[in-house]
Amino acid sequence: MVLHTTPYSGACLHFLDGLSWSLVFPCYWLLDQLLASCVATSLEKHRRSQDPCSFLTLCVLISAPLYLLLLLASLPLALLGFVIWAPLQAVRQPYLYTHRRLVWTFIRKKQWGVGLGEWRPQGRSFCFCSANVCLLPDSLARFNNLSDTHRRAREVGKRIRNGARALAPGILLLTAPEPDPQEEEAETGNHRPGEQTAGDTGSMTASRESLARYHGGDGGIGISSNNTLSHVPRTSIFKRPGRKRRHGDETFDHEISAFFPANLDFLALQEVFDHGSTTRLRRQLHRYFPYVLSDVGRYGWKGCCSSFKFLNSGLMLASRYPILDARFECYPNGRGEDALAAKGALFAKVHVGTSHQEQRVVGYLTCTHLHAIEGDASVRCEQLDLLLQWGAEFRQSSSQPPEGEKVLEDLVAFDVVLGDLNFDNCSSEDKLEQQHALFTQYKDPCRLGPGEDKPWALGLQPWSKLQSSDPFPSPCVSARVMENEEGRKEYLVFPPSKSHCPASSQKGRKIPLKGNGRRIDYMLYSDEGLSLLLLLQEIEEFSFVTQLAGLTDHLSVAMRLAEDSGGER
């Protein structure tokens, strides 16, 4: 299948899209600024309370009427642009695939390097990460106590790539993407910005230094081998001891980490809605991930989406391995405000190696974001049914060889579902979703069973209070707060039920004594349908990551899948 590398099939359609958006954008921006001026974050409220002359309040009172007047003046052009823009969305591609060639180098106090190799039967592992980054238009993000969406987008990208390529104390992986002419243009006020990344070296150095300080007391560094592609540069995985733990009979390490795991292979993001933020974030991620699927989902009226979509799906998928095939499907049953976004599921097939018999070794990734409105359990269950159905159809269609050609069957190494499912495994209101067939086909590393999480599992919505004092709090401080069982209760959002979380039976308590918050971001994996020679069925490590503290209202989650202890088959 041919991946879509441009939003439209022709240059004329691309020109009309740019023209129409240039007419719509002034009105869109003014409306966003007008609404943003009416919704203050807790940090802005604190600053206003410390302003003796009420200068900040005066600026808001002056700017709001000005925004309103300019908004009214821009409406005629916006309507004309909308008339051109809306029909174009019917022929817009469902996603944008971008690829940047990277130059990989290593810096260390002593000379060090890693050669390229081919798929090995032992020591295989893949690292996955999922994060809801809340990159909504600024006015909407403020309802989640977040602001300055474009700045947050750049910082999110920097933190992810800097955390993922800081392999160990004293070692830093540097990547330089091929220049993109479109992204080198000067930034304008529309949705096609191109911005210089000045100061990036400083951010990169800071990430390395903070990582070194963070693990400065660690004793040794263990090195484990990893699978490689002949055309995909890879590195050895450096284990970072000191904060990992095992609970009871758990067979894998779990931790609350201040940094994204080293050697991150796949990244799934949700709520990347704002178009300008998408461009900024994609540019940052391309400095580490060569392959990115972004701008996922269509606006307007199209296909199964019956209502007009003002926002796309908000999904983004980044990979260090080549993407062979991709498909997006829109959920048809959105309700209320959720129906304004083209929420759905993004499926991707990636090429992770080649066997000794010249068979391709592939993996399947699913990134999704379910219906968010509380009480709509039936809607989410219908979406989960569609997710399983579409996933099976995608795997079947993508495994079919081209007509008239005889090729060896692909070997499947992993099948992983990542995303924000908007229900937790503790609330009594979410019983229907907790018992869905999804959890019989896929395994949840944090789950003991319906209604019961493992004691170490952590909720993923903690930042509303942490953001109030510092727009970018320290990841290390946030990690320490989350590690303290009593301290984190001040920040976590807890399930409304009193009887389904660990140690929550004390009468009259709204917050469980040992509750760990609502866990709505999931990482699921399946060992059904995998090739017996390549079976990946063990979790090597699972992490709750605080590196995006202050940039989003969710914790990130990461896991590493490794070959089971049975070794080569």
N, C-alpha and C positions, 0 to 999 in steps of 0.2 A: 504494500500500500504506500502511496505517495503521501508524505507528511506535508502539511500546509505551512509554507514558509512566508507567505504574505497574507494579509487580511482579506484581500480580494484577488480574483483571478485575472483582472485586467488593470492596466494603468489608468484608464479613464475612470473606472469605478473608484480607484484609490484617490484620484484627484477630486472627484465629487465629494467623497467622504471628508477629505481635508478642507475643502471649501465650505461644506455645510457646518462642520464643527467649528470652524473659525467664526462663523456667524452666531452659533449657539453659545460658544464658550464665554463671551463677556457676560451674558445673562446668567449662565450657570455659576460663574465665579462670584458675581455680585450677590446672587441669592445665597450661596454658601457662606459668604462673609457676613451677610445680614443675619442669617440664622445663628452663625457662630458667635456673633457679638451679643446675642441674647442668652446664650448658654455658657456659663463660666465653669471652668474646672475648679477643683478644690484648691489647687495651687494658685490660680488667678484670684480666687476669693481671698486667699491668705495674703497675697500681695496687695490687694486693694485695702484690706483691713490695716495693713502697715503703712498705707499712703496717707500722711497727715493732711495733705492738700487736696486729696481726692482727684488727683490729676488723671489717674487711669480711668476712673468713673466718668470724668468729664470727656475724655477721648471717646469713650463708648457712646455717650449721649450725642456727641457731634457726628461721629462716623456712621451711626445707624441711619439717621435721616438721609445722609449723603448717599449711602448704599441704596436706599430705597428709591431715591430720585433717579439715580443712574440705572437702576434695575428697570424702572418703568420706561426709561428712554431706550433701553436696549431690547425691549420686548418685540418690536416689529421685525428687527433683523433676526432675532432668535426664532420667531415663528416661521420666517422664510427658510432659515437653515434647517429647522425641524422637519418641514415639509419635504426637503431634499434628503435629509439624513435618515428618517424613519424607514422609507421603502428600501434603502440600500442595505439595511440590516438583514433583509430576507436572503440576500446572496452573500453575506459575510461568512467567512470560514469559521467553524466552531472553536478554533484555537489557533495560536501562532507558535510555530516551532522555530527556535533559533539555535544556532550552533556556532561556537567560537573555538578556534584552535588555541590551545594553551601551551605556553612554554614553562616547563617545570624545572625548578632548580632547588637546591637545598643549601641552607646556611647552617654552619655549626662551628664551634670553636676549633674542632678538629675536622679534618677532611672526612667526608662520609657520603656515600651514594648507594643507590639501589638499582640493579639492572632490571631489565624487562624479562618476563618469562611467560609461559603459557599456563593453561589451566592445570592445576595439580589436584590429585584425588584426595589429599589430606590438607588440613589447615585452612579450609575455605571459610570465609566469613563475609557478611555484608552488613553495613550499618545504615539504619533508617532513622529518619527524624520527621516529626510532624509538629506544626505550630499554627495556631490561629493568631494572626498578627493584627487584626482589627484595623486595616487600612481602608477605612470608609472615608467618604468626603468629610472634611474637617467638622462641619456642623453636626453630622451624625455621630462621629467618633466622640464628641464631647459628652454625649449621653453615657458613654462608658468611662468618663473622666480622663479622656485622652485628647490631645490637641496636636496641631502642627504635623499633619499627616505626611507631607512630603519629607520633612526632616526625619521623622520616624522611619520612613521607608528606607532612606539612605543608611541610617544607623542600624536598622535591622539587618540589612544586607552585609554591612561591614562586620557586625558582631558574629553573624553566622559563619562567614568565610574565614574570619580571623581565628575564631574558636576552632573551626574544623581543620585548619591547616597548621595550627600550632601543635606540632606532634608531641613535643616533650620539652622540658627545660633545656634551653640552649639550642633547640632545633626549630627551624621555621621553614615551612613550605611556601615558596613564592610562586605565583602564577601570573603570567602576563598574557591577556587575550589579544587575539588579532584585532586591530582597530576596525571599528565599524564607521564608515563615512557618515551615516545618518546620525550616529550618536556623538560624533565629534563637532557637530554644528552647535552654534551658540544657542543657549536656552532661550525659548520664547515663552509667551504667556499662554500658549495653548497646550494641547495634550501630546505634543511631539517634542518634548524637551531634549536637549543634549547638554550635559553638564560636565564640567571639568571635575576631576576627582582630586583636587589639591588637598593636601593634608592627609591623604590616604596612608602614606608611609608612616606618619605619626600614629595614626590609629592602629596600624599593623604592629608597630613597635610596642605600643602600649599594651596591646593584647598579649604579645609574647612576654613582656616583662611581668604583667600581672599573673600570667599563667606560671611563670617561673617562681614568683613569690608565693603563689598559692600552693605549689607543690615543692617548695624549697626544702621541706623537711623529709621528703620521701627518700627512702633508702636506695633502692635500685630500680632500674627500668627494665622490664621484661619485654622481649621482642617476640612476636609471633608472626608466622608467615601468613600471607593472604593470597588469594587467587588473583591472577592478572590476565590482561588481554595483550596480545602482541602489539596492538595499536593504541592501547590505553595505558599511559604511564601510571604506575601505582607505587605505593610505599609500604614498608612494613608497619604494622600497627604497634604503637607503643602503649603498653598498659600503664595506667597512671594509678598506682596504689595509694592507699591512705584513707580514702573516704568510702570505698565500696564495702558493702556488707552483705551477709547472707542471713536469712531469717529461718531458723528451724531446719527443716529438711529441704529448703530451697536449693535447686541445682545450679542457680546462676547468681551473679552479683547484681545488686541493685544499689542505687545511690541517688542522692540529691547533689547535683553538680552545678558549679558556677559557670561551666563552660560546655559548649557543644562537644560531643565526642570527636576525637581525632579520626582522620580518615573517613569522614562522613561520605557515604556513597549516594544516598537518595534523600531528597528533602521534599516534603509535601506541605504546602501552605494553604491556609483558608483565609477568607475575607480580605483578599487583595482586590478590592473593588475599584478604588480610585485609579483612573487611567494614568495620570501623571506619576503616581506612586508606583504603579506597575513598571513603568519605564525605568525609574530610578532603582528600584529593587532588582530588576532583571540585570541591569548594568553591573551592579555590585556582585550579584551571584555568579555572573559569567566570569569573574576573576578566579573562581574556584570550580564551578560546574560548567563543563563544555556544552551540555545539552539542557535546554529549558523549554517547557511548554507553558505558555502564559496567554493572557487575554482569552481565557477559556469561557465559552458560552456566548450566546447571541443576545443582543438587545432586541427590543420591539416585539412584533408578533412573528412567531416562527414555529412550525412543527407542532409538537405536543404541548408547547407552552401557550395556553389559551389567553392569558392576560398579558398586557404590555409589560415588558421588562425594562425598567430604568437602569438596572445594574446587571452585570454579567454574573457568572457563577462565583467569582472570587477565588477560584482554585488556581494553583500554580504548582508545577512539578519540575524539580531540577535533578539532574543525574550526572554522574561521572562516567556512565557507560552509554554507548550509542542507543538511541531510541529507534526501534524498528517499526513500530506501529502505535497508533493512538486513536482513541475514540472518546467523544463526549456525548453523554445523554442527559437530557433535562428532565427533572422530576415534574410530572404534569399536575400534581395535586397540592401545590402550595396554597396557603391561605393567608388572609390578612396582609400585614406588611411584608411577610416572607414571600408572597406571590409577586412582589415588585422586583425580586432578584431571580435570575435564571439558575437557581441552585440545582445541582445535579451530581453526576459521577464522571470522573475522568479516568479512563483505563489506558494503560501503557504497557507495551512489551519491550523489554530491554535486552540487549545482547551482552552477556557477561563473560563469554569465553567460548572456546572451541575444544572439543574432546580430541583424543588421539585418533578417533575414527572420523575426524573432520565433521562431526555433528555440532551444530550450534548449541550452545548452552544459554538458555534464556530465563528471564524472570518476569513475573507479572506484578504490576503495581496498580492499586486502585486508590484514588484520592477522592474524598467526598465530604459534603457538608449537608447535614439533614435539617429538616424543619425545626425552627427554634421556639415556636410559641408553646408555652407550658399548657398541659392538658390535652394536647392534640396527639395522643399516643397512637391512635389509629392511622394518622397521616404518616408518622414516622415508620410504623410497621409496614405500610404499603410501600414506602420508599425503600425499606430494607428488602422487601420482596423483589422490587425492581432491580435493586443493586445486585442481588444474587443472580437474577435472570440475565441481566445485561452482561454481567461478568462471565457467565458460562457461554453466552453467545459470542462475546469478544474472543475468549480463548479458543473457541472452536473455529471461528472465521480466520483468526490470525495464524492458526496452525496449518491452514490449508495451503498446499504448495501452489505456485502459479500454474495456470492451466497449460497442459502440454509439457510440463517439466517434471522430472523425477529427482527429488532431493531427499536426503536423509531426514528422518523425523527429528524435530528439535527435542533436546533434553531440558526439562523444566527444573530449575534449581530452587525457586521460591515463588510463593503466591501470597502477597501481603496487602492488607487493607489498612489505609491510614486516613484519619480525618476527625472532624468534630461531629459526633453523632447526636449531641444535644439531649442526651439522657444519661443518668448515672446508674450504677448498679446497687444503690442503697435505698433510693427513695421508693416509698410504697406506690407513689403515683406513676412510677415507670415500670411496674411489674410486667406489663404487656411486652415492652421492648426487651426487658431482661431475659425473657423466655423465648425470644425469637430464634428461628432456625439458623440465623447467622452464626450463633455461638456453638452450634453443633458442627458446622463446616469449618469454622475458624477458631483458633485458640486465642484467648486473652491472657497474657502473662500476669495481669494484676488481679485476676478473678478466681475465686474459689468455686462459685456457683451462682445461680440467680439470687440476687439480693445480698450477696456476701462477697466483699473484696478481701484480698490478702491484707494483713495488718500493716504492711509497709506501703501499700498503695496510697498515693497522695492526690488530693483534689487539685484541679488545674485552673481555678479562677481566684487567685489570691490578691490581685494587685491594687484594688480600689483605694485602700488606705495607704499602702506603701507609696503610691504615686503622689499623694497629697503634699508631701514635704520636699520631694526631689523628682524632677521630671525624668532623670536617668539614674536611679539608685544603683549602688554597686552590686554586681552579681554575687560577689562573695558574701556581702552582708545579707543579701536576700537568701542565699543558700543557708547561712547560719540561722536565720529566722525560721526557715521552713524545717530545719532539722530539729528545732526545739518543739517538742510535742505540745507543751502548754502555750508557748509563745505564738505559734502559727494559728491558734484558734482565733486570734484577734483579726486575722486577715483572710482566712479561708471562707468560702461560701459553702454552707453545709446543707445536706439534704433536708427537706422539710419533715421527713419521717423521724420518729424517735426510736424506732424499734428494729431497724434493719442494718445499722452500722455497728462495728465492733464496740463493745462496752458502752452502749447507748441506752441502757435499760433503766437508768436512774430516773425516778419519777419526777416530772415537772421540769426537766432540763431540756431546753430547746437545742443546746449544743452538746453533742455527745462528749463524754469524758475523754475518749481516745479516738474520736472521729477525725478523719483526714480530709474532709471536704468533698465536694461534688466532683467526680471524675467523669468528664464528658468528652475528653479527647482520647481516642483509642488507637492502639496499634495491634492489629490482629494478623495472625499468620496461619497458614494451612499446610498440612503435609499430605493432603489428598491429591492424587493426580501427579505427584512429583516423580521424577525419574529415580528408580531405586539406586542407580549408581551415583546419584548426586544429592541424595536426600538430606535436606537441611531441616532439622527438627528440634534443635536445642537452642534456647536462648543463652547467649554467652554473658550478656550484661544488659541491664535495663536502667535508664537514667531519667530523672526529672530535672530539667535544665532551667536554671534561673538567669541565663545570660541575657535574655530579653526583658529583664525586669524594668518596669517603667515605660516600656515601648508598646506593651500590649496588656490586656487584662487576662491573659492565659499563661500558664506555665507551658513550656515546650516539653516534649517527651521523645525519648530516643531508645532504640534497642539494636543489639547486634545479634544476628542469626549466625550460628556456626554449625558445622557438621556434627552429627551426634557421635557419641563416644565409640560407636561401633567401628569407626575408621573406614577404610576402603572396602567396598563391596565388590 
